[in-house]
Each structure stands twice: as structure tokens, then as C-alpha cells.
């Protein structure tokens, strides 16, 4: 019995020693493997150094390394919450090294935004909050405009427009047609707009009013009777503007010429039209619209067709009023004329 015990004991000792050696090797391997770097705050940036009160902007917190599994939580603070505010905390998704946050400007002053995480911290550059911009004026290039002529106007703010711009509402009435609003670009103090007028028989005052953030400003424009005759027209085809087709065996242009936007001191009594490609045709109308003008195949050159498959047609208009005024010619050289399978094409 004593002899058997002597033979088993060394075997138990060897097994225990081997197990200890394996355990030691595993511990040693763990102690020498590299550890993940500690993630810290690397920077806090703002999209703009200045902001108007009542507006907001985006800031960004950047980490020194990607956030670990489970993400990271960053605490935010403002050095002056009466000037600017930020969320108390934001989350950085696992694997990401930055995250945005929203900053709200409260009142004029300065503030800095700080971010902290796991004992590390970083502060942004100073943010300056300016007073909220208000509307101070609306002006026009001329306060007297002949009916039918456009109006060029400008709105002006007391300070730079906020991020996203300032949308100023416009209002007015006949004989002026205005856009619904004009936008002052972010950081700018002015915005421009164009309005249209109609022909009038005498002088008519029109008030244009601009409104922004509860403040309003107005300007009065006098729309007057035209002092000279001015021809103006448009060309529309069967499918789009300035695109006509030659139809009816080459005897008709499928197109409409409209000179209703022409103006004159008196009543316009005639519209003189000319139109042509290789040959020019003329027609006088007693109304501003000429539909389906009459021509023949001599209007266009003989085949073959140009590479573009259309001819460039020139259209001209002269108007006469009942006071003897005659306009200078108004010309459109961009009208496209397609033969449409007639006149040998």
C-alpha cells in the first residue's frame, strides 16, 4: 500500500505543475497584449462665431479616437446660459469620432461651450450673440415708374440675417404685382426684388409694404402713363415657347405672337408684325394677338434641313398709338421653326 502511494504522488504533482504553467502563460499573454487607447475630447467647434439672438446653429464635438462599444456620453455646458444654451449631454455612437449638437442663441453677449467626458474636457472658441435683426427700410430704384415697366426694390435689416436667411413678406396692390416675399441671405443685411406694373391711363400711387419679425416699412411708387411707345411681345408654339411648326402644306405657322404687354402714351391701335427665315412676311393687326400667321414655302430655304432640324426665325413688332407715337422695333431672334414634313422636308 505504501509503495502504490509513492508512485501516484509524483504524477499528481506533475499535473498540478503543468496546470500552473498553463495558467501562468495565459496570464502573461493577457498582461502583454496592448490595451485600447483612452478616448478623450479632442475639440469643440461651432459652425459660425457669431449668431443673432433667437436663432440657432450646429456645433461639433470631436473625440481623439472612435467611441468604444456602447458609445460615449459627453456633457455640455455654456459659460453663460443667458446668452446661449446647449443640451446637457449628447451621445456619440460606437465607432464614431464626432457628433453634432444644437446651440441656441438667447440674448446679446458672449459665451463659450465646454464638453467633458471621463475627466477630459475642451472649450470652444467664444461665441458672440448679436441683437435680433429687424426690418428698417424698403426702397425702390425710382419712386415714379411708367406703367408696364418693372420696379427694382431693396429691403434692409438692422443687422446680419440669421442662419437660413430672413424671409421678408411683401404686400401691395394694383397696378403693381409683387412677389410674395424676398429673402435676405444669411449674414447679409439687404435683399433685392423685382415687381411688375401694368399700363395705366393716368398717375396711380401704389404702396409697397415689407414686414419682418413684426416690424414693417413702406414706400409709395407712382405708376404713370407711358411717355413713349414701347413694343413688347411673346411667342408661343403648340408645345412650348419660341418653338413653332410649319403646317398646312407650308401656308401657316402654327404659332401665336402676343404683343399685349406693349405700352404707349395713347391707345395702341395697330401692331405691325414681320417674321421670316429666308424670306420675310408682314402683317398688321388691330389687336395685340396674331395667331397662325399666313406664309408660303418661300419662308424657308430649300431642302436639305439643317443639322438641328429647325430654322431660326426672326420676329419683329412695332406698335402705333392713337396719338401718333410709334415704338422702336422689338425683335426676337430665338424662335425655332420646324418644317413638319412640308415644303419638301
TORGUNU-47278 format. One line per 5 residues: number of its first residue (from 1); their letters; for each residue x, y, z of N, C-alpha, C, O. Coordinates in steps of 0.1 Angstrom, whole numbers, plus 5000, padded with zeros to 4 digits. Atoms other than C-alpha are relative to their C-alpha. Layout:
% TORGUNU-47278
NUM	A	X Y Z X Y Z X Y Z X Y Z; ...;
//
This chain:
% TORGUNU-47278
1	XXXXX	5008 4988 5000 5000 5000 5000 5009 5012 5000 5006 5022 4993; 4991 4989 4999 5028 5024 5008 5007 5002 4987 5010 5013 4983; 4993 4999 5012 5046 5016 4976 4991 5006 4989 4997 5014 4981; 5009 4994 5010 5015 5025 4954 4998 5015 5002 4998 5022 4993; 5001 4985 4996 5011 5059 4972 5012 5007 4995 5010 5019 4990;
6	XXXXX	4988 4994 5005 5047 5067 4963 5000 5003 4985 5005 5013 4981; 5000 4998 5014 5041 5062 4926 4989 5010 4995 4992 5016 4985; 5011 4991 5004 5008 5082 4924 5003 5015 5003 5000 5024 4995; 4997 4986 4996 5021 5113 4942 5008 5008 4990 5004 5020 4988; 4993 4992 5010 5047 5124 4917 4991 5003 4988 4993 5014 4982;
11	XXXXX	5008 4997 5011 5021 5121 4889 4990 5012 5003 4988 5020 4994; 5009 4989 4996 4996 5144 4908 5008 5013 5000 5003 5024 4996; 4991 4988 4999 5025 5169 4914 5003 5005 4986 5003 5017 4984; 4997 4996 5013 5034 5169 4877 4988 5006 4993 4989 5017 4986; 5012 4995 5006 4998 5175 4866 4997 5014 5005 4993 5023 4998;
16	XXXXX	5003 4987 4993 4994 5204 4891 5010 5010 4994 5006 5022 4992; 4990 4991 5005 5027 5219 4879 4997 5005 4985 4999 5016 4982; 5003 4997 5014 5016 5217 4842 4988 5010 5000 4988 5019 4992; 5011 4991 5000 4983 5234 4850 5004 5014 5004 4999 5023 4999; 4995 4987 4995 5001 5261 4869 5007 5007 4989 5006 5020 4987;
21	XXXXX	4992 4995 5011 5024 5266 4839 4991 5006 4990 4993 5017 4984; 5009 4995 5010 4995 5270 4815 4993 5012 5005 4991 5022 4997; 5007 4988 4995 4977 5294 4838 5009 5012 5000 5005 5023 4997; 4990 4989 5000 5009 5315 4841 5002 5005 4986 5003 5017 4985; 4998 4996 5013 5013 5315 4804 4988 5009 4995 4990 5019 4988;
26	XXXXX	5012 4992 5004 4977 5327 4799 5000 5014 5006 4997 5023 4999; 4999 4987 4993 4981 5355 4825 5010 5008 4994 5008 5020 4992; 4989 4992 5006 5014 5365 4809 4996 5005 4987 4999 5017 4984; 5004 4995 5013 4998 5367 4775 4990 5012 5001 4991 5021 4994; 5009 4989 4998 4970 5389 4788 5006 5013 5004 5002 5023 5000;
31	XXXXX	4994 4988 4995 4993 5413 4806 5009 5006 4990 5012 5018 4991; 4991 4993 5010 5014 5419 4775 4992 5004 4988 4998 5011 4979; 5008 4995 5011 4985 5425 4750 4998 5015 5001 4995 5019 5012; 5003 4985 4999 4980 5462 4740 4986 5003 5005 4977 4996 5001; 5014 4995 4995 4951 5480 4757 4995 5011 4991 5003 5017 4984;
36	XXXXX	5006 4989 5008 4927 5503 4739 5003 5014 5005 5004 5016 5017; 4997 4987 4996 4937 5539 4739 4988 5007 5007 4977 5004 5004; 5011 4993 4993 4917 5562 4763 4994 5010 4991 5002 5019 4986; 5006 4990 5009 4892 5582 4743 4998 5013 5008 4993 5013 5020; 5001 4987 4993 4892 5619 4752 4994 5010 4990 4993 5008 4978;
41	XXXXX	5005 4989 5009 4877 5652 4739 5012 5006 4993 5022 5010 4999; 4990 4994 5009 4898 5665 4710 4997 5014 4996 5006 5022 4993; 5003 4987 5004 4879 5696 4701 4985 5003 5001 4977 4994 5000; 5014 4996 5001 4847 5716 4702 4999 5012 4990 5006 5022 4992; 5001 4990 5010 4838 5736 4671 4986 5005 4998 4976 4998 5000;
46	XXXXX	5013 4994 5003 4809 5760 4661 5000 5003 4985 5010 5007 4979; 5000 4997 5014 4797 5765 4626 5001 5014 4996 5005 5018 4985; 4998 4985 5002 4797 5803 4630 5004 5006 5013 4999 5002 5023; 4995 4994 4988 4815 5825 4655 4990 5011 5005 4991 5015 5017; 5009 4990 4996 4786 5850 4656 4986 4995 4996 4984 4989 4985;
51	XXXXX	5014 5005 5002 4748 5844 4658 4991 5010 5005 4993 5017 5016; 5010 4990 4995 4717 5866 4661 4992 4993 5010 4988 4982 5010; 5008 5005 4989 4696 5862 4692 4987 4994 4994 4981 5000 4985; 5012 5006 5005 4667 5839 4686 5002 4989 4989 4993 4982 4985; 4997 5009 5011 4685 5818 4660 5008 4988 5006 5012 4989 5018;
56	XXXXX	4993 5012 4995 4704 5785 4663 5011 4996 4990 5010 5000 4978; 4990 5005 5009 4734 5768 4648 5005 4986 5005 5001 4982 5016; 4995 5013 4996 4753 5735 4649 5014 5001 5005 5022 5008 4999; 4987 5001 4995 4783 5727 4669 5004 4985 4998 4996 4977 4996; 4995 5013 5002 4805 5696 4667 5010 4997 5011 5019 5005 5014;
61	XXXXX	4990 5005 4991 4824 5676 4694 5008 4989 4994 5002 4980 4988; 4992 5010 5006 4853 5656 4682 5008 4993 5010 5013 4999 5020; 4992 5008 4991 4870 5627 4700 5014 4997 4995 5016 4998 4983; 4986 5003 5004 4906 5617 4700 5001 4986 4993 5010 4983 4986; 5001 5014 5006 4895 5581 4689 4986 4997 4999 4977 5003 5005;
66	XXXXX	5014 5004 5002 4864 5563 4679 4994 4996 5014 5001 4990 5022; 5007 5004 4988 4839 5558 4707 5000 4985 5001 4998 4978 4991; 5000 5014 4998 4840 5523 4723 4987 4993 4998 4977 5001 4995; 5013 5007 5001 4813 5496 4721 4991 5006 5010 4995 5008 5022; 5009 4994 4991 4782 5510 4736 4999 5015 4999 4990 5021 5005;
71	XXXXX	5000 4985 5002 4791 5546 4726 5006 5007 5012 5011 5001 5021; 4995 4991 4989 4801 5575 4748 4990 5011 5002 4983 5016 4993; 5009 4989 4996 4782 5602 4766 5009 5012 5003 5018 5011 5011; 4992 4988 4998 4795 5638 4766 4992 5010 5006 4980 5012 5002; 5008 4990 4992 4784 5665 4790 5004 5014 4993 5015 5016 4990;
76	XXXXX	4998 4987 5006 4780 5700 4775 4995 5011 5010 4985 5009 5017; 5004 4989 4992 4778 5733 4793 5003 5013 4993 5012 5014 4984; 4997 4987 5005 4776 5770 4784 5005 5009 5011 5000 5008 5022; 4995 4991 4989 4796 5796 4802 4991 5011 5004 4993 5018 5014; 5010 4989 4997 4767 5820 4800 4986 4996 4994 4984 4998 4982;
81	XXXXX	5013 5005 5005 4732 5804 4797 4990 5011 4997 4980 5008 4990; 5009 4989 5003 4716 5838 4795 5003 5005 4985 4995 5012 4979; 4995 4997 5013 4735 5842 4762 4997 4989 4990 4992 4991 4979; 5001 5012 5009 4735 5807 4747 4997 4988 5008 5003 4986 5019; 5002 5012 4993 4722 5773 4757 5003 4988 4991 5003 4989 4979;
86	XXXXX	4997 5013 5007 4731 5737 4747 4994 4989 5008 4990 4990 5020; 5005 5012 4993 4718 5702 4756 5010 4997 5012 5022 4999 5011; 4991 5004 4988 4731 5689 4790 5010 4989 4996 5021 4988 5001; 4991 5011 5005 4745 5658 4772 4997 4996 4986 4986 4998 4982; 5002 5006 5014 4749 5642 4738 5007 4987 5000 5016 4984 5007;
91	XXXXX	4995 5013 5002 4757 5607 4727 5008 4999 4988 5005 5004 4977; 4992 5004 5012 4785 5595 4704 4998 4986 4997 5001 4977 5006; 5002 5014 5003 4777 5563 4686 5013 4992 5000 5023 4998 4997; 4988 5009 5000 4801 5534 4689 5006 5000 4986 5000 4999 4976; 4992 5000 5012 4828 5536 4663 5001 5014 4993 5008 5016 4984;
96	XXXXX	4999 4987 5005 4822 5573 4656 5009 5009 5008 5011 5006 5020; 4991 4992 4993 4847 5600 4665 4995 5014 5001 5002 5023 5006; 5006 4986 4998 4824 5631 4664 4985 4999 5000 4979 4989 4996; 5015 4999 4999 4788 5641 4670 4996 5015 5000 5003 5023 5006; 5004 4986 5000 4769 5673 4663 4990 5003 5012 4985 4994 5018;
101	XXXXX	5010 4996 4990 4748 5693 4688 4994 5014 4995 5000 5021 4987; 5007 4988 5004 4724 5723 4685 5002 5010 5011 5000 5008 5023; 4998 4989 4991 4733 5756 4701 4989 5011 4997 4987 5014 4986; 5011 4989 5002 4705 5783 4707 5005 5013 5006 5009 5014 5017; 4997 4986 4995 4713 5820 4709 4988 5006 5007 4977 5007 5001;
106	XXXXX	5011 4995 4992 4692 5836 4736 5000 5015 5000 4990 5021 4997; 4999 4986 4999 4704 5872 4740 5014 5005 4997 5023 4997 4998; 4986 4995 5004 4733 5895 4730 5010 4998 5011 5006 4999 5023; 4989 5003 4991 4766 5887 4747 5010 4990 4995 5010 4988 4983; 4990 5010 5005 4794 5862 4746 4999 4988 5009 4995 4989 5021;
111	XXXXX	5000 5012 4993 4796 5826 4757 5010 4990 4994 5012 4991 4982; 4992 5010 5006 4819 5796 4753 4993 4986 5004 4987 4985 5015; 5006 5013 4997 4807 5760 4751 5011 4990 5003 5021 4988 4996; 4991 5009 4996 4825 5733 4770 4995 4986 4999 4983 4983 5001; 5003 5014 5001 4825 5695 4765 5009 4992 5009 5021 4995 5010;
116	XXXXX	4992 5008 4991 4837 5669 4790 4995 4986 5000 4984 4983 4997; 5003 5015 5000 4839 5631 4792 5012 4993 5007 5023 4995 5004; 4990 5008 4992 4857 5608 4817 5012 5008 5005 5023 5004 5005; 4990 4991 4995 4876 5637 4832 5007 5009 4991 5015 5018 4995; 4994 4991 5009 4888 5652 4800 4990 5010 4995 4978 5008 4994;
121	XXXXX	5009 4989 5004 4874 5685 4787 5007 5009 4989 5019 5008 4987; 4995 4990 5010 4877 5711 4759 4990 5011 4999 4978 5008 5001; 5009 4989 5001 4862 5745 4754 5001 5006 4985 5011 5006 4979; 5001 4994 5014 4850 5761 4721 5006 5014 5000 5009 5020 5011; 4997 4986 5000 4861 5795 4709 4988 5008 5004 4977 5003 5005;
126	XXXXX	5011 4992 4995 4840 5824 4721 4989 5002 4989 4992 5006 4978; 5012 4997 5009 4805 5827 4705 4995 5014 5004 4993 5017 5015; 5006 4986 4999 4792 5863 4700 4986 4999 4996 4983 4996 4984; 5014 4999 5003 4754 5867 4701 4997 5014 4998 4998 5022 5007; 5004 4987 5002 4741 5898 4685 4985 5002 5001 4978 4992 5002;
131	XXXXX	5014 4998 4998 4708 5915 4688 4992 4995 4988 4998 4994 4977; 5008 5005 5011 4680 5901 4667 4998 5011 4989 4995 5022 4992; 5001 4991 5011 4679 5917 4632 4985 5004 4998 4976 4995 4999; 5013 4996 5003 4648 5938 4624 5000 5007 4987 5010 5012 4982; 5001 4993 5012 4635 5954 4593 5000 5015 5002 4993 5020 5011;
136	XXXXX	4999 4985 4998 4645 5991 4590 4995 5008 4988 4991 5019 4989; 5004 4992 5012 4636 6001 4554 4997 4992 4988 5002 4981 4987; 5002 5005 5013 4623 5993 4520 5002 5012 4990 4996 5022 4992; 4997 4989 5009 4635 6014 4490 4998 4994 4986 4998 4982 4983; 5001 5003 5014 4630 6014 4452 5009 5008 4992 5013 5019 4996;
141	XXXXX	4991 4992 5008 4652 6025 4424 4995 5013 4995 5002 5023 4994; 5007 4987 5004 4627 6051 4413 4986 5000 5006 4979 4989 5005; 5014 5000 4995 4595 6062 4430 4990 5004 4990 4978 5005 4993; 5009 4998 5011 4580 6071 4396 5003 4990 4989 5015 4990 4984; 4998 5010 5010 4576 6043 4371 4989 5000 4990 4977 5001 4993;
146	XXXXX	5010 5000 5011 4558 6043 4337 4994 4986 5000 5000 4976 5002; 5007 5012 5000 4531 6017 4336 5005 4990 4989 5007 4994 4978; 4994 5010 5009 4544 5985 4320 5015 4997 5003 5020 4987 4999; 4986 5002 4997 4579 5990 4333 5002 4993 5013 4993 4993 5022; 4998 5007 4988 4594 5969 4361 5005 5009 5011 5009 5020 5009;
151	XXXXX	4996 4992 4989 4602 5981 4396 5011 4991 5007 5010 4979 5009; 4989 5007 4992 4635 5972 4414 5001 5005 5014 5001 5018 5016; 5001 4995 4986 4634 5973 4452 5010 4993 5008 5016 4982 5005; 4990 5005 4990 4656 5966 4482 4994 5001 5014 4988 5011 5018; 5003 4999 4986 4648 5957 4518 5013 4999 5008 5022 4993 5004;
156	XXXXX	4988 4999 4992 4673 5964 4546 4997 4997 5014 4987 5001 5020; 5002 5004 4986 4677 5949 4580 5010 5008 5009 5019 5014 5004; 4991 4993 4990 4693 5964 4612 5013 4993 5002 5023 4999 5007; 4988 5007 4998 4719 5937 4613 5000 4988 4990 4991 4986 4983; 4999 5012 5008 4730 5904 4596 4988 4991 5001 4984 4989 5012;
161	XXXXX	5011 5010 4999 4703 5880 4587 5005 4987 5007 5016 4984 5006; 4996 5012 4993 4703 5848 4608 5003 4988 4990 5001 4989 4978; 4997 5013 5008 4714 5813 4596 4987 4996 4994 4976 4995 5000; 5012 5003 5008 4689 5803 4569 4994 5011 4993 4985 5010 4985; 5005 4988 5006 4683 5839 4559 4987 5005 5007 4981 4999 5015;
166	XXXXX	5012 4994 4995 4655 5863 4567 4990 5002 4989 4993 5008 4979; 5011 4999 5010 4622 5860 4548 4991 5012 5003 4984 5012 5013; 5007 4988 4998 4607 5894 4544 4987 4999 4991 4988 4997 4979; 5012 5000 5007 4570 5895 4534 4997 5013 4992 4999 5024 4998; 5003 4988 5008 4559 5919 4506 4985 5000 4997 4979 4990 4995;
171	XXXXX	5015 4998 5002 4524 5933 4501 4998 5013 4992 5006 5023 4994; 5004 4988 5008 4509 5958 4476 4988 4997 4992 4981 4987 4995; 5012 5002 5007 4481 5962 4452 5002 5006 4986 5012 5012 4982; 5001 4995 5014 4471 5971 4416 5004 5015 5000 4999 5023 5009; 4996 5007 5012 4487 5983 4394 5014 4994 5001 5021 4992 4991;
176	XXXXX	4987 5006 4998 4518 5967 4409 4998 4985 5004 4989 4982 5012; 5001 5014 4997 4523 5929 4410 5013 4996 5007 5024 4998 5001; 4988 5003 4992 4548 5918 4437 5002 4985 5003 4992 4977 5003; 4998 5014 4995 4565 5885 4447 4995 5000 5015 4994 5010 5021; 5006 5001 4986 4551 5872 4480 5010 5003 5011 5007 5008 5021;
181	XXXXX	4990 4997 4990 4584 5876 4498 5014 5002 4993 5016 4999 4981; 4987 4999 5005 4621 5884 4494 5009 4995 5012 5006 4998 5023; 4991 5006 4990 4649 5865 4513 5013 5008 5001 5020 5009 4991; 4987 4994 4998 4679 5883 4528 5009 4989 5004 5007 4982 5014; 4992 5011 4997 4707 5858 4527 5007 5001 5014 5009 5011 5019;
186	XXXXX	4994 5001 4987 4723 5846 4560 5013 5009 5000 5021 5008 4991; 4988 4991 4999 4749 5872 4571 4999 5013 4993 5007 5022 4995; 5001 4987 5008 4737 5899 4547 4990 5009 5007 4982 5004 5016; 5010 4990 4994 4717 5930 4556 4990 5005 4990 4980 5011 4994; 5009 4995 5010 4699 5936 4523 4996 4988 4991 5003 4978 4989;
191	XXXXX	5005 5010 5010 4678 5916 4498 4993 5008 4989 4986 5018 4992; 5006 4993 5011 4665 5927 4464 4989 4993 4994 4988 4980 4995; 5011 5006 5006 4633 5921 4445 4996 5008 4988 5000 5019 4986; 5006 4993 5012 4616 5929 4412 4985 4998 5000 4980 4988 5003; 5015 5000 5001 4579 5938 4407 4997 5005 4986 5005 5010 4979;
196	XXXXX	5005 4996 5013 4558 5944 4376 4989 5010 5001 4981 5010 5011; 5011 4991 5000 4534 5971 4367 4992 4999 4987 4997 4993 4977; 5009 5001 5012 4505 5974 4342 4999 5014 4995 5002 5024 5001; 5002 4987 5006 4498 6002 4318 4988 5007 5006 4977 5001 5009; 5011 4992 4994 4476 6030 4333 4997 5012 4991 5006 5017 4984;
201	XXXXX	5004 4988 5008 4457 6059 4318 5004 5013 5007 5004 5024 5000; 4996 4988 4992 4469 6084 4345 5010 4995 5011 5014 4984 5011; 4991 5004 4989 4491 6085 4376 4992 4994 5011 4982 4999 5016; 5006 5007 4989 4482 6060 4402 5011 4997 5011 5021 4990 5008; 4990 5003 4989 4501 6058 4436 4997 4986 5005 4986 4981 5006;
206	XXXXX	5001 5014 4995 4508 6023 4449 5010 4998 5012 5022 5002 5011; 4992 5002 4988 4521 6014 4484 5005 4986 5001 4998 4976 5000; 4994 5013 4998 4546 5986 4488 5004 4998 5014 5012 5007 5019; 4997 5002 4986 4549 5972 4523 5008 4987 5002 5005 4977 4997; 4992 5012 4996 4576 5949 4537 4998 4998 5015 4998 5007 5023;
211	XXXXX	5002 5004 4986 4572 5930 4570 5009 4989 5004 5011 4979 4997; 4991 5011 4995 4597 5910 4591 5000 5001 5015 5003 5012 5021; 4999 5001 4986 4596 5899 4627 4992 5011 5007 4996 5016 5017; 5009 4990 4994 4567 5922 4635 5002 5015 4996 4994 5023 5000; 4997 4986 5004 4583 5953 4620 4997 5002 4985 4998 4993 4977;
216	XXXXX	5004 4997 5014 4571 5970 4588 5006 5013 4995 5009 5021 5003; 4995 4987 5006 4583 5996 4564 4993 5000 4986 4990 4990 4980; 5008 4998 5012 4566 6011 4533 5007 5010 4991 5014 5018 4996; 4995 4990 5010 4574 6030 4501 4988 5002 4990 4982 4992 4987; 5010 4997 5010 4550 6047 4477 5006 5002 4987 5015 5010 4985;
221	XXXXX	4995 4999 5014 4556 6043 4440 4988 5006 4991 4977 5001 4992; 5010 4994 5009 4537 6065 4414 5001 4993 4987 5012 4994 4980; 5000 5006 5013 4527 6045 4383 4994 5010 4991 4982 5014 4993; 5004 4990 5009 4524 6069 4354 4997 4995 4987 5000 4984 4983; 5003 5003 5014 4511 6069 4319 5013 5000 4992 5021 5009 4995;
226	XXXXX	4987 5000 5007 4539 6059 4295 5002 5013 4992 4992 5019 4987; 4997 4988 5007 4556 6088 4278 5005 4997 4986 5005 5005 4977; 4996 5004 5013 4569 6068 4248 4993 4986 4997 4989 4979 5006; 5005 5013 5004 4556 6038 4228 5011 4990 5001 5022 4992 4996; 4990 5011 4999 4573 6005 4236 4994 4987 4996 4983 4983 5001;
231	XXXXX	5006 5013 5004 4567 5973 4218 5006 4989 5008 5018 4989 5011; 4996 5012 4992 4569 5940 4237 4991 4989 4997 4979 4991 4996; 5009 5011 5004 4557 5906 4228 5006 4986 5004 5018 4986 5008; 4995 5014 4997 4560 5868 4234 4995 4991 4988 4986 4994 4981; 5004 5010 5011 4559 5838 4210 4998 4987 5007 5006 4982 5014;
236	XXXXX	5003 5013 4995 4542 5806 4219 4996 4990 4989 4989 4994 4980; 5003 5010 5010 4540 5774 4199 4991 4990 5005 4985 4991 5016; 5009 5011 4996 4519 5742 4201 5004 4993 5013 4996 4987 5020; 4995 5008 4988 4541 5727 4228 5008 5008 5010 5009 5005 5021; 4992 4992 4991 4564 5754 4242 5003 5013 4994 5000 5016 4982;
241	XXXXX	4998 4986 5005 4575 5790 4239 5011 5000 4990 5021 4992 4990; 4990 4998 5011 4596 5802 4209 5003 4988 4992 5014 4986 4987; 4999 5012 5009 4590 5769 4191 4987 4998 4992 4977 4995 4997; 5012 5000 5009 4567 5769 4161 5002 4989 4989 5013 4984 4988; 4999 5010 5011 4559 5744 4133 4993 5006 4987 4984 5014 4988;
246	XXXXX	5005 4996 5013 4552 5750 4096 4990 4989 4996 4994 4978 4994; 5010 5010 5003 4519 5733 4087 4991 5005 4988 4995 5015 4981; 5009 4997 5010 4490 5734 4062 5007 5002 4986 5006 5012 4979; 4992 5000 5013 4513 5725 4032 5009 5012 4999 5013 5016 4988; 4990 4989 5001 4537 5753 4042 4993 5013 5000 5000 5023 4997;
251	XXXXX	5007 4987 5002 4510 5780 4042 4996 5007 5014 4991 5018 5014; 5004 4995 4987 4506 5785 4080 5011 4997 5010 5017 4986 5010; 4991 5003 4989 4529 5789 4110 4991 4997 5012 4983 5005 5016; 5008 5003 4988 4514 5771 4140 5007 5006 5012 5015 5000 5018; 4994 4992 4989 4523 5798 4165 4991 5011 5003 4983 5015 4995;
256	XXXXX	5007 4988 4996 4509 5827 4183 5010 5011 5005 5018 5009 5013; 4992 4988 4996 4525 5862 4186 4991 5009 5009 4980 5012 5004; 5009 4992 4991 4512 5882 4216 5007 5013 5004 5017 5012 5012; 4994 4987 4997 4520 5919 4219 4992 5008 5010 4993 5020 5011; 5009 4993 4990 4496 5927 4248 5008 5007 5011 5002 5015 5017;
261	XXXXX	4992 4993 4990 4524 5938 4270 5007 5013 4995 5015 5019 5002; 4995 4987 5006 4533 5967 4247 4994 5012 5007 4982 5011 5011; 5005 4988 4993 4528 6002 4261 5002 5012 4991 5010 5012 4982; 5000 4988 5007 4522 6037 4247 4993 5011 5008 4984 5008 5016; 5007 4989 4993 4511 6072 4259 4985 5000 4997 4977 5003 5005;
266	XXXXX	5014 5000 5004 4479 6068 4239 4995 4985 4999 5002 4976 5004; 5005 5014 5002 4458 6038 4230 5006 4994 4988 5007 5000 4977; 4994 5007 5011 4476 6013 4208 4989 4996 4990 4980 4989 4994; 5010 5003 5009 4457 6010 4176 5004 4990 4989 4996 4984 4982; 4996 5010 5010 4479 5988 4154 5013 4994 5005 5022 5000 5011;
271	XXXXX	4988 5008 4997 4506 5961 4158 5005 4995 4987 4999 4987 4980; 4994 5004 5013 4529 5957 4128 5010 4988 5003 5020 4990 5010; 4992 5012 4998 4544 5922 4127 5008 4997 4987 5003 4998 4976; 4993 5006 5011 4572 5909 4105 5007 4987 5005 5011 4986 5017; 4994 5013 4995 4586 5873 4106 5005 4993 4988 4999 4993 4977;
276	XXXXX	4994 5006 5011 4609 5854 4084 5012 4992 5003 5018 4993 5014; 4987 5008 5000 4638 5829 4077 5008 5004 4988 5017 5012 4989; 4993 4996 5012 4649 5831 4041 4992 5011 4993 4998 5019 4986; 5008 4989 5005 4620 5854 4032 4992 5005 5011 4988 4998 5020; 5007 4993 4990 4602 5879 4053 4985 5003 4996 4983 5008 4985;
281	XXXXX	5014 4997 5002 4564 5882 4057 4996 5011 5010 5002 5012 5021; 5005 4990 4991 4544 5911 4072 4985 5000 5002 4978 4996 4992; 5015 5000 4997 4510 5915 4088 4997 5010 5011 5004 5011 5021; 5004 4990 4990 4493 5944 4107 4987 4995 5006 4978 4992 4999; 5012 5004 4993 4467 5936 4133 4995 5012 5008 5002 5020 5012;
286	XXXXX	5007 4989 4992 4442 5958 4152 4999 4995 5014 4994 5003 5023; 4999 5005 4986 4446 5936 4183 5014 4995 5003 5021 4993 4993; 4986 5004 4997 4477 5925 4201 5004 4986 4997 5016 4983 4997; 4997 5014 5002 4475 5888 4192 4999 4997 4985 4989 5000 4978; 5000 5005 5014 4484 5873 4158 5002 4985 5002 5013 4980 5005;
291	XXXXX	4999 5014 4999 4476 5836 4157 5001 4994 4986 4994 4999 4977; 4998 5008 5013 4486 5811 4129 5003 5010 4989 4995 5011 4979; 4996 4991 5011 4504 5837 4107 5000 4993 4987 5005 4981 4986; 5000 5006 5013 4500 5831 4070 5013 5002 4993 5019 5013 4994; 4987 5000 5007 4531 5823 4049 4999 4991 4987 4988 4987 4984;
296	XXXXX	4999 5010 5010 4542 5801 4020 5014 4994 5001 5022 4997 5009; 4988 5007 4999 4571 5778 4013 5013 5008 4998 5024 5004 5002; 4989 4991 5002 4593 5807 4003 5006 5005 5014 5016 5011 5014; 4995 4995 4986 4596 5815 4041 5013 4993 5003 5021 5000 5010; 4988 5008 4995 4623 5788 4045 5009 4996 4988 5004 4996 4976;
301	XXXXX	4991 5004 5011 4653 5777 4024 4995 4986 4995 4988 4979 5001; 5003 5013 5006 4650 5747 4001 5007 4989 5008 5017 4992 5015; 4993 5011 4993 4660 5712 4015 5014 5000 4995 5017 5005 4984; 5003 5008 4988 4680 5697 4030 4998 5009 5012 5002 5021 5012; 5002 4993 4988 4671 5706 4065 5013 5002 5007 5023 4994 5005;
306	XXXXX	4988 4998 4992 4698 5720 4088 5002 4988 5010 4993 4981 5013; 4997 5011 4991 4715 5696 4112 4991 5000 5012 4988 4990 5018; 5009 4998 4988 4694 5710 4141 4986 4996 4997 4978 4994 5007; 5014 5004 5004 4662 5700 4121 4990 5012 5002 4978 5010 5000; 5009 4989 4999 4648 5735 4127 5007 5013 4994 5020 5013 4993;
311	XXXXX	4994 4988 5005 4653 5770 4112 4998 5011 5011 4988 5010 5019; 5001 4988 4990 4659 5802 4133 4992 5011 4993 4996 5016 4983; 5009 4990 5006 4630 5826 4126 5001 5013 5009 5002 5012 5021; 4999 4987 4994 4632 5863 4134 4986 5006 5000 4980 5007 4989; 5013 4994 4999 4600 5880 4146 5002 5014 5006 5010 5016 5015;
316	XXXXX	4998 4986 4996 4597 5918 4150 4986 5007 5001 4977 5003 4994; 5013 4993 4998 4569 5941 4163 5003 5015 5002 5012 5019 5008; 5000 4986 4998 4563 5978 4160 4985 5004 5003 4976 4999 4997; 5014 4996 4997 4532 5994 4177 4998 5015 4997 5008 5023 4998; 5005 4986 5003 4513 6027 4169 4989 5003 5009 4980 4995 5011;
321	XXXXX	5011 4996 4992 4491 6046 4193 4991 5011 4993 4995 5016 4982; 5009 4990 5007 4462 6070 4185 5005 5014 5002 4998 5023 4997; 4994 4986 4999 4484 6100 4194 5011 5002 4990 5018 5012 4990; 4990 4999 5010 4508 6093 4166 5014 4994 5005 5024 4996 4997; 4987 5006 4995 4535 6076 4188 5003 4987 4993 4994 4979 4992;
326	XXXXX	4995 5013 5006 4555 6048 4171 5011 4995 5008 5021 5002 5011; 4989 5006 4992 4577 6024 4190 5011 4996 4992 5010 4994 4980; 4989 5006 5007 4611 6013 4181 4997 4985 4998 4989 4980 5006; 5003 5014 5002 4611 5977 4168 5005 4991 5012 5016 4994 5017; 4996 5010 4990 4612 5949 4193 5002 4987 4992 4993 4983 4985;
331	XXXXX	4996 5012 5008 4629 5917 4179 5003 4988 5009 5010 4989 5019; 4997 5013 4994 4631 5881 4189 5007 4991 4990 5000 4988 4980; 4992 5008 5010 4658 5861 4171 5002 4986 5004 5009 4978 4998; 4998 5014 4994 4655 5829 4191 4988 4991 4997 4987 4980 5003; 5011 5008 5003 4623 5815 4176 5004 4988 4991 5010 4990 4981;
336	XXXXX	4997 5012 5008 4627 5779 4163 4988 4996 4992 4976 4995 4997; 5010 5004 5009 4607 5768 4133 5003 4987 4994 5013 4985 4987; 4998 5014 5005 4603 5731 4124 4991 4998 4987 4979 5002 4988; 5008 5002 5012 4592 5722 4088 4988 4991 5001 4978 4992 4994; 5011 5010 4997 4570 5693 4100 4995 4993 4987 4984 4991 4985;
341	XXXXX	5003 5008 5011 4572 5674 4067 4993 5007 4988 4987 5001 4980; 5006 4992 5011 4561 5702 4044 5011 5007 4992 5022 5007 4996; 4990 4992 5009 4578 5722 4015 5012 4991 4997 5023 4996 4996; 4990 5009 5004 4598 5691 4006 5009 4995 5011 5018 4987 5008; 4992 5006 4988 4611 5683 4041 4993 4988 5005 4998 4982 5015;
//
